[in-house]
């Protein structure tokens, strides 16, 4: 039996210690336990090219290279917001890679 190699671009911890993994060869975020068991997926059919990833205790943010945007999901998988598009003006991005969120919820 041949298993498909899955590559992860970014891994982060949520407030409840569940690992959120941004998968490279498919377009979703895989929520897995510390032992590697997949619990569920976030963003299926909503993310085109996931890259950067960060999480807070109640949501997860991911950059999408294809749409030049940042998406915010609840930990249950509901899309809360999508911001940005390609460009150089405020509110626009060119291939957003990494991101982080501070304690007040501001995304950098």
WOZICOR-V428349 format. One record per residue. RES is the residue in one letter. SS is DSSP state (2 for helix, 1 for strand, 0 for the rest). OMEGA is omega in whole degrees, 0 to 359 (NA if undefined). BURIAL is I if it has 16 or more other C-alpha atoms within 10 Angstrom, else O. Layout:
res/ss/omega/burial
RES/SS/OMEGA/BURIAL
RES/SS/OMEGA/BURIAL
//
This chain:
res/ss/omega/burial
X/0/180/O
X/0/178/O
X/0/178/O
X/0/177/O
X/0/178/O
X/0/179/O
X/0/179/O
X/1/179/I
X/1/184/O
X/1/180/I
X/1/179/I
X/1/178/I
X/1/173/I
X/0/181/I
X/0/180/O
X/0/174/O
X/0/173/O
X/0/180/I
X/1/178/I
X/1/185/I
X/1/178/I
X/1/189/I
X/1/185/I
X/0/190/I
X/0/176/O
X/0/187/I
X/0/173/I
X/0/174/I
X/1/180/I
X/1/177/I
X/1/186/I
X/1/176/I
X/0/177/O
X/0/179/O
X/0/176/O
X/0/179/O
X/0/177/O
X/1/179/O
X/1/178/O
X/1/181/O
X/1/178/I
X/1/172/I
X/0/178/I
X/0/181/O
X/0/178/O
X/0/181/O
X/0/180/I
X/0/182/I
X/0/183/I
X/1/179/I
X/1/181/I
X/1/187/I
X/1/169/I
X/1/183/I
X/1/171/I
X/0/181/I
X/0/183/O
X/0/179/O
X/1/179/I
X/1/179/I
X/1/178/I
X/1/173/I
X/1/179/I
X/1/183/I
X/0/184/I
X/0/182/I
X/0/179/I
X/0/185/I
X/1/174/I
X/1/180/I
X/1/177/I
X/1/179/I
X/1/168/I
X/1/179/I
X/0/176/I
X/0/174/O
X/0/180/I
X/0/176/O
X/1/180/I
X/1/182/O
X/1/172/O
X/1/180/I
X/1/175/O
X/0/171/I
X/0/185/I
X/1/177/I
X/0/182/O
X/0/181/O
X/0/178/O
X/0/181/O
X/0/179/O
X/0/183/I
X/1/169/I
X/0/180/O
X/0/180/I
X/0/182/I
X/0/185/I
X/0/175/O
X/0/174/O
X/0/179/O
X/1/178/O
X/0/184/O
X/0/180/O
X/0/178/O
X/0/178/O
X/0/182/O
X/1/177/O
X/0/NA/O
//
